[in-house]
């Protein structure tokens, strides 16, 4: 027997999510059954479950079906994001083992929450119904609230959790109100049914209010200005591996949800009677146009004065959200492809940068200040080279993956006629080089302070950093494989929808 609304075939397409959830339960059981000396095996349970889920997803790469009574899509777009989430979770687990040992955290609870957050992200990527998207969003968000405050004796961690929860609840209220207005206007929660209903009616002021609320709610989730106020404090206070996971996984899941809602439910929306922006009808792309400029500019300007690496990378993450919004604003197949490609590129270089910060954490040394990086080149030359690579990639310097990602994003803006947006993006990218190069100066030029404890590199840490460095370099030299994958995935977005003619 299968639950109401599900067929036996549906269960097959839900196997990746089921495997991740089963792995989360097994992690809790292993944590209870194994002694404290064997806690490494708890991490391996999480890694294996993620590996199995990734294998199942790879086997479904050619799928394009809708299950669970039209609420859940298994297509190239969803599988692309799910593979990204699985990869992000696996790297987070690799970065966390030694960090938890230093902080004295419980591995079972921690890995359980990481896997549950991953399951929520996967649901968000496949959701084509507002209720399904909300379930996935809440599953992910609640786990991150707890993970942000996981270090209970740490006041900064507690503060991060409280701020994230309060501001997250407020943004969720905005998002839910926008969703309820869409339901009231169309009588459906299905994204494609909403698109059909809106296509046959007029775009009134009530719909404009719904769109603005959705933009505000999702703007918080991607940490776009002016909805970014939570990011610096949460990134600084949360456990560093969780900060990396939050900046990559949560942001990617929010972008997946954003693309689903605006490109499947609201593809032809524009506000009547309010003119245009740079020759384009005033619609949701206009809102993201403004958010993109604000995020790039304010994010980079705020990062210039930071001495805490985690806060600097938080503002950098805000700026990168602005870059990613360029593809959304373009609204073309190439723009969506560029946004997907940049999300993967961003994951590699962001995990690499935060991985080095995790490595610098030692007894009595937080390792998240710029001065803590001084002399790294003489103590760990290979790690210093990797950090140089990550900083150059974040700044968009060839031949790194960050350069190729920005080229595709900026080109998509030019192709769509947004020349001013492309110019602003290039100037902001040049501005960001200042604080990225400053990190390199501390790593390679500054001398270490006397009496600094040695840096201990675990095998799991080596694997994680090597993976991030390889992805950052290989995708910069030969990005074609990733581009083709992103292009094929973007082409499936809204394939079955009634309005998305530009994606056919």
Residue pairs with C-beta under 8 A, 6 or more apart in sequence:
2 8
2 10
2 11
5 68
5 69
6 14
6 67
6 68
7 67
9 67
10 67
10 68
10 72
11 18
13 60
13 63
13 65
13 67
13 72
13 74
14 67
14 68
14 72
15 56
16 53
16 54
16 56
16 57
16 60
16 82
16 86
16 122
17 53
17 119
17 122
17 123
19 49
19 52
19 53
19 56
20 49
20 50
20 53
20 86
20 115
20 118
20 119
20 122
21 115
21 116
21 119
22 49
23 45
23 46
23 48
23 49
23 50
23 52
23 53
23 115
24 49
24 111
24 112
24 115
24 116
24 119
25 112
26 45
26 49
27 42
27 45
27 46
27 49
27 108
27 111
27 112
27 115
28 108
28 109
28 112
30 41
30 42
30 45
30 108
31 39
31 42
31 106
31 107
31 108
31 109
31 112
32 108
34 41
34 42
39 107
40 97
42 107
42 108
42 111
43 93
43 96
43 97
43 107
43 111
43 460
45 111
46 89
46 93
46 111
46 114
46 115
47 90
47 93
47 94
49 115
50 86
50 89
50 90
50 93
50 115
50 118
51 90
53 82
53 86
54 83
54 86
54 87
54 90
57 79
57 82
57 83
57 86
58 83
60 74
60 79
61 76
61 79
63 74
63 75
63 79
64 74
64 75
64 76
64 492
64 495
65 73
65 74
65 75
66 72
66 73
66 74
66 128
66 496
67 73
67 74
68 132
70 128
70 129
70 190
70 192
71 127
71 128
71 129
71 131
71 132
71 190
72 123
72 126
72 127
72 128
72 129
72 132
73 126
73 127
73 128
73 496
74 126
75 492
75 493
75 495
76 488
76 489
76 491
76 492
77 125
77 256
77 259
77 489
77 490
77 492
77 493
78 122
78 125
78 126
78 256
79 489
80 340
80 485
80 486
80 489
81 121
81 122
81 125
81 252
81 253
81 256
82 121
82 122
82 125
82 126
84 249
84 252
84 343
84 344
84 347
85 118
85 121
85 122
85 125
85 249
85 252
85 253
86 118
87 347
88 118
88 245
88 248
88 249
88 252
88 347
88 351
89 114
89 115
89 117
89 118
89 245
89 249
91 244
91 351
91 355
91 464
91 467
91 468
92 114
92 241
92 242
92 244
92 245
92 249
93 111
93 114
94 460
94 461
94 463
94 464
95 240
95 241
95 244
95 351
95 354
95 355
95 358
95 460
95 461
95 464
96 107
96 110
96 111
96 114
96 239
96 241
97 107
97 458
97 460
98 358
98 456
98 458
98 460
98 461
99 105
99 239
99 240
99 241
99 358
99 361
100 106
100 107
100 110
102 361
102 362
102 363
103 151
103 154
103 239
105 150
105 151
105 239
109 150
110 147
110 150
113 143
113 146
113 147
113 150
114 143
114 147
114 245
116 139
116 143
117 139
117 140
117 143
117 144
117 147
117 245
117 249
117 250
118 249
119 139
120 135
120 136
120 137
120 138
120 139
120 140
120 141
120 143
120 253
121 136
121 140
121 249
121 250
121 252
121 253
121 256
122 136
123 132
123 133
123 135
123 136
123 139
124 133
124 136
124 137
124 140
124 253
124 254
124 256
124 257
125 136
125 253
125 256
126 132
127 133
127 135
127 136
127 257
127 260
128 190
128 191
128 192
128 260
128 264
129 189
129 190
129 191
130 179
130 182
130 183
130 189
130 190
130 191
130 261
131 189
133 257
133 260
133 261
134 176
134 179
136 253
136 257
137 172
137 175
137 221
137 253
137 257
138 172
140 250
140 253
141 168
141 172
144 164
144 242
144 246
144 250
145 161
145 164
145 165
145 168
146 161
147 238
147 239
147 242
147 245
147 246
148 157
148 160
148 161
148 164
148 234
148 237
148 238
148 242
148 246
149 157
149 158
149 160
149 161
149 162
149 238
150 157
150 238
150 239
150 242
151 157
151 239
152 158
154 237
156 236
156 237
157 237
157 238
157 239
158 237
159 233
159 237
160 233
160 234
160 235
160 236
160 237
160 238
161 237
161 238
163 230
163 233
163 234
164 230
164 234
167 220
167 229
167 230
168 220
168 230
171 216
171 217
171 220
171 221
171 227
172 217
174 213
174 216
174 217
174 220
175 213
175 214
175 216
175 217
175 218
176 217
177 213
178 209
178 210
178 211
178 212
178 213
178 214
178 216
178 217
179 189
179 210
179 214
181 206
181 207
181 209
181 210
181 213
182 189
182 194
182 207
182 210
182 214
182 265
183 189
184 206
185 197
185 198
185 201
185 206
185 207
185 210
186 193
186 194
186 197
186 198
187 197
188 194
188 197
191 260
191 261
191 264
191 265
191 497
192 264
192 265
192 494
192 496
192 497
192 498
194 265
194 266
195 264
195 265
195 266
195 267
195 268
195 497
195 498
195 499
195 500
196 498
196 499
198 207
198 265
198 266
198 268
198 269
199 268
199 498
199 499
202 272
203 269
203 270
203 271
203 272
207 269
208 271
211 266
211 269
211 283
211 284
211 287
212 287
214 261
214 262
214 284
215 284
215 287
215 288
215 291
216 227
218 254
218 257
218 258
218 261
219 226
219 227
219 291
220 227
220 230
221 250
221 251
221 253
221 254
221 257
222 251
222 254
222 255
222 258
222 321
222 324
222 325
223 230
223 231
223 251
223 314
223 317
223 318
223 321
224 291
224 292
224 294
224 295
224 318
224 321
224 322
224 325
225 291
225 294
225 295
225 298
225 299
225 318
225 322
226 294
228 295
228 298
228 299
228 318
231 314
231 315
231 317
231 318
232 302
232 311
232 314
232 315
234 243
234 246
234 314
235 243
235 246
235 247
235 310
235 311
235 313
235 314
235 317
236 243
236 308
236 310
236 311
236 314
236 368
238 246
240 310
240 354
240 357
240 358
240 361
240 368
241 354
241 358
243 310
243 313
243 314
243 354
244 350
244 351
244 354
244 355
244 358
247 313
247 314
247 317
247 350
247 354
248 346
248 347
248 350
248 351
251 317
251 321
251 343
251 346
252 343
252 347
255 324
255 339
255 343
258 328
259 328
259 336
259 339
259 493
260 493
262 269
262 284
262 328
263 336
263 493
263 494
263 500
263 503
264 493
264 494
264 497
264 500
266 284
267 494
267 497
267 499
267 500
267 502
268 499
269 283
269 284
270 281
270 282
270 283
271 281
271 282
271 283
274 282
275 282
276 282
277 286
277 289
278 289
278 417
278 418
278 420
279 417
280 286
280 417
285 328
285 329
285 331
288 325
288 328
288 329
289 329
289 418
289 421
291 322
291 325
292 322
292 323
292 325
292 326
292 328
292 329
292 421
292 425
293 322
293 421
293 424
294 322
295 318
295 319
295 321
295 322
295 325
296 319
296 322
296 323
296 424
296 425
296 428
297 322
297 424
297 428
298 318
299 315
299 316
299 317
299 318
299 319
299 320
299 321
299 322
300 315
300 316
300 319
300 428
300 431
300 432
300 435
301 431
302 315
302 318
303 312
303 315
303 316
303 319
303 432
303 435
304 431
304 434
304 435
306 312
306 315
306 435
307 369
307 370
307 371
308 368
308 369
308 370
309 353
309 357
309 368
309 369
309 370
309 372
309 373
309 439
310 354
310 357
310 368
312 435
312 439
313 350
313 353
313 354
313 357
316 394
316 432
316 435
316 436
317 350
319 428
319 432
320 342
320 346
320 350
320 394
322 425
322 428
323 342
323 406
323 409
323 425
323 429
324 339
324 342
324 343
324 346
324 409
326 335
326 338
326 339
326 409
326 410
326 412
326 413
326 418
326 421
326 422
326 425
327 335
327 336
327 337
327 338
327 339
327 340
327 342
327 409
327 412
328 335
328 336
328 339
329 335
329 413
329 416
329 418
329 421
330 338
330 412
330 413
330 415
330 416
330 418
331 416
331 502
332 412
332 415
332 416
332 502
333 487
333 490
333 491
333 502
333 503
334 408
334 411
334 412
334 415
335 409
335 412
335 413
335 415
335 416
336 490
336 493
336 503
337 408
337 412
337 483
337 486
337 487
337 490
338 405
338 408
338 409
338 411
338 412
338 486
339 409
340 486
340 489
340 490
341 404
341 405
341 408
341 479
341 482
341 483
341 486
342 405
342 406
342 408
342 409
344 475
344 482
344 486
345 393
345 401
345 402
345 404
345 405
345 472
345 475
345 482
346 402
346 405
348 393
348 401
348 468
348 471
348 472
348 475
349 390
349 393
349 394
349 400
349 401
349 402
349 468
349 472
350 394
351 464
351 468
352 386
352 387
352 389
352 390
352 465
352 468
352 469
352 472
353 387
353 390
353 391
353 394
355 461
355 464
355 465
355 468
356 373
356 383
356 386
356 387
356 390
356 465
357 367
357 368
358 367
358 461
359 367
359 380
359 383
359 455
359 457
359 461
359 465
360 367
360 368
360 372
360 373
360 376
360 455
361 367
361 368
362 453
362 455
362 456
363 453
364 453
365 372
365 452
365 453
366 372
370 438
370 439
370 442
371 442
371 446
371 449
373 387
373 439
373 442
373 443
373 446
374 442
374 443
374 446
374 447
374 448
374 449
375 446
375 447
375 448
375 449
375 452
376 383
376 384
376 387
376 442
376 443
376 444
376 448
376 455
377 384
377 443
377 444
378 448
379 448
379 454
379 455
380 455
380 457
383 455
383 457
383 465
384 443
384 444
386 465
386 468
386 469
387 439
387 440
387 443
388 440
388 443
388 444
389 400
389 469
389 472
389 473
390 468
390 469
390 472
391 436
391 437
391 439
391 440
392 400
392 402
392 436
392 440
393 400
393 401
393 402
393 403
393 472
393 476
394 402
394 432
394 436
395 402
395 429
395 432
395 433
395 436
395 437
396 402
396 403
396 405
396 406
396 429
396 432
397 403
397 433
398 404
398 476
399 473
399 476
399 477
400 472
400 473
400 476
401 471
401 472
401 473
401 474
401 475
401 476
401 479
402 472
402 476
403 476
404 475
404 476
404 479
406 425
406 429
408 483
409 425
410 422
410 425
410 426
413 419
413 421
413 422
413 425
414 422
475 482
490 503
491 503
493 500
493 503
494 500
494 503
495 503
495 504
